[in-house]
Amino acid sequence: MDKKNLEILGLSEGATAEEIEQAYSALKAKYMEDRFLDGEAGNDAAKMLGKIETARDELIAEINEASKADDAQAETGDAYAKVEQLIKDGNLQDAQRALDAFNERNAEWHYLQSVVFYRKNWVNESKKQLEIAMRLDAGNDKYKEAYKKLSDKIDYDAGKNNNNQNGGSVYEGQDMTYSGDNQMGDFCASCAECCALNACLNCMCNGCCR
């Protein structure tokens, strides 16, 4: 909140709309009376009436703007929750329609778009969307974890294709699946390493990696 306006009304940071109105009313009553004083005192009181009214109006406007921003954020959060539920239900078409309806596309939007692309098996497009999400919100652990799992899967699939081309035997590890909050799912990265050990192939296929 504007410190100068707060000082004019004798308020501190975090003042409520009610407190602002109360302070304004008290000061207005004082200066309305003082403006009839003779000389400079009357002029100063008249000037203060203008200052306290401006201070009140600007502080109330700040509170209203902050409230609108909070409401918009809450509405956006609800909309993202709806997209998440549609993805969980496997309704990718409606999930994509909901994403397309967003005017503002922040990091979470790109993350959810990545999930939709992955569920459609558009792996490269999914990876690009995750990269955008991480650029917009570099400290988000959810995006980092999803990106690592997706990269591990891409690397594993690339290695599997190379082995198939060379006539080798490949263990087919777990796919990344949608599971609750961990939307990009789980990928058993250790399976890729175990694949190289042909002597352990049957054990891994019939054991923990299934």
C-alpha positions in Angstrom: 0.0 0.0 0.0 1.2 3.5 -0.7 3.1 4.7 2.4 2.5 8.4 1.8 -1.3 7.8 1.7 -1.1 5.7 4.8 0.8 8.5 6.6 -1.7 11.1 5.6 -4.5 9.0 7.2 -2.4 8.0 10.2 -2.5 4.3 9.3 -0.1 1.4 9.0 0.6 -1.2 6.3 -2.2 -3.7 6.0 -5.0 -1.3 6.9 -8.5 -2.6 6.0 -11.1 -0.7 4.0 -13.1 -0.2 7.2 -10.1 1.3 9.0 -9.4 3.6 6.0 -12.9 4.9 6.0 -12.9 5.5 9.7 -9.7 7.4 9.6 -10.9 9.4 6.7 -14.2 10.3 8.4 -12.4 11.5 11.6 -9.9 13.6 9.7 -12.6 15.0 7.4 -14.6 16.2 10.4 -11.6 17.9 11.9 -10.4 19.7 8.7 -14.0 20.6 7.7 -14.1 22.6 10.9 -10.6 24.0 10.7 -11.0 25.3 7.2 -13.0 28.2 8.6 -10.0 29.4 10.7 -8.5 32.7 9.8 -5.4 33.0 7.7 -3.0 30.2 6.8 -4.5 27.7 9.2 -7.8 27.8 7.2 -5.9 27.4 3.9 -3.9 24.4 5.3 -7.1 22.7 6.5 -8.7 23.1 3.0 -5.6 21.6 1.4 -5.6 18.7 3.8 -9.3 17.9 2.9 -8.1 17.3 -0.6 -5.2 15.2 0.5 -7.1 12.9 2.8 -9.8 12.4 0.1 -7.2 11.5 -2.5 -5.4 9.2 0.0 -8.7 7.4 0.9 -9.6 6.9 -2.7 -6.2 5.5 -3.8 -5.9 3.2 -0.8 -9.5 1.8 -1.4 -8.6 1.3 -5.1 -5.5 -0.7 -4.1 -7.6 -2.9 -1.9 -10.1 -3.5 -4.6 -7.5 -4.3 -7.2 -5.8 -6.8 -4.8 -9.2 -8.4 -4.2 -9.8 -8.8 -7.9 -6.4 -10.3 -8.4 -7.1 -12.8 -5.6 -10.4 -13.7 -7.1 -8.9 -14.2 -10.5 -6.2 -16.4 -9.1 -8.7 -18.5 -7.3 -10.8 -18.8 -10.5 -7.7 -19.8 -12.5 -6.9 -22.4 -9.8 -10.4 -23.9 -10.1 -10.1 -24.0 -13.9 -6.7 -25.8 -13.7 -8.2 -28.3 -11.2 -11.0 -29.0 -13.7 -8.4 -29.7 -16.4 -6.5 -32.1 -14.1 -9.7 -34.0 -13.4 -10.5 -34.3 -17.1 -7.1 -35.7 -17.7 -7.5 -38.2 -14.8 -10.8 -39.3 -16.3 -9.1 -39.8 -19.7 -11.2 -37.1 -21.3 -8.3 -35.5 -23.3 -10.5 -33.8 -25.8 -12.4 -31.7 -23.2 -9.1 -31.1 -21.3 -7.6 -29.6 -24.5 -10.7 -27.5 -25.1 -10.4 -26.2 -21.5 -6.8 -25.3 -22.0 -7.5 -23.6 -25.3 -10.0 -21.3 -23.5 -7.3 -19.8 -21.2 -6.3 -16.3 -22.1 -3.2 -16.3 -19.9 -0.8 -19.2 -20.3 1.5 -19.5 -17.4 3.8 -22.2 -16.2 1.0 -24.4 -14.9 -0.8 -24.1 -18.2 2.2 -25.4 -20.1 2.7 -28.2 -17.6 -0.9 -29.4 -18.1 -0.5 -29.1 -21.8 2.5 -31.3 -21.6 0.5 -33.9 -19.7 -2.2 -33.9 -22.4 0.4 -34.3 -25.1 2.0 -37.1 -23.2 -1.3 -38.9 -22.8 -1.7 -38.6 -26.6 1.8 -40.1 -27.0 3.2 -36.9 -28.5 6.4 -37.2 -26.5 8.5 -34.5 -28.2 5.7 -32.0 -27.9 5.2 -32.9 -24.3 8.9 -32.3 -23.6 8.8 -28.9 -25.2 5.9 -27.8 -23.1 7.7 -28.9 -19.9 10.7 -26.9 -21.0 8.6 -23.8 -21.3 7.0 -24.5 -17.9 10.4 -24.7 -16.3 11.6 -21.5 -17.9 8.5 -19.7 -16.5 8.9 -21.2 -13.1 12.4 -22.4 -12.7 12.1 -23.4 -9.0 9.1 -25.7 -9.4 10.1 -29.2 -8.3 7.0 -30.8 -9.9 8.0 -29.6 -13.3 11.6 -30.7 -12.8 10.6 -34.2 -11.7 8.2 -34.6 -14.6 10.9 -33.5 -17.0 13.5 -35.9 -15.6 11.0 -38.8 -15.9 10.1 -37.9 -19.4 13.7 -37.5 -20.4 14.6 -40.9 -18.9 11.8 -42.5 -20.9 12.9 -40.8 -24.1 16.5 -42.0 -23.5 15.3 -45.5 -22.7 13.1 -45.7 -25.8 16.0 -44.5 -27.9 18.2 -47.2 -26.5 15.5 -49.8 -27.0 15.2 -48.8 -30.7 18.9 -49.0 -31.2 19.0 -52.5 -29.6 16.1 -53.7 -31.8 17.9 -52.4 -34.9 21.0 -54.4 -33.8 19.0 -57.5 -33.3 19.4 -57.4 -29.5 17.0 -58.4 -26.8 15.4 -55.6 -24.9 13.5 -55.6 -21.7 10.3 -53.5 -22.0 10.2 -51.3 -18.8 7.3 -49.6 -17.2 5.5 -46.8 -19.1 5.0 -43.4 -17.6 1.4 -43.3 -16.4 -0.9 -40.7 -15.0 -1.3 -41.2 -11.2 -2.9 -38.5 -9.1 -0.7 -35.4 -8.4 2.3 -37.1 -10.0 0.7 -36.5 -13.4 3.6 -37.6 -15.6 3.7 -40.9 -13.8 6.6 -43.2 -12.9 9.3 -44.5 -15.1 11.6 -47.3 -13.8 15.0 -45.8 -14.9 16.9 -48.7 -13.3 15.3 -51.1 -15.7 17.2 -49.4 -18.6 20.4 -50.2 -16.9 19.4 -53.7 -16.1 18.6 -54.3 -19.7 22.3 -54.2 -20.5 22.8 -57.2 -18.3 21.6 -60.0 -20.4 22.4 -62.5 -17.7 19.8 -60.8 -15.4 17.2 -60.3 -18.2 14.8 -63.0 -17.1 15.1 -62.1 -13.5 14.3 -58.5 -14.1 11.4 -59.3 -16.5 9.8 -61.6 -14.0 10.7 -59.6 -10.9 10.5 -56.1 -9.5 10.1 -54.2 -12.8 6.8 -55.7 -13.7 
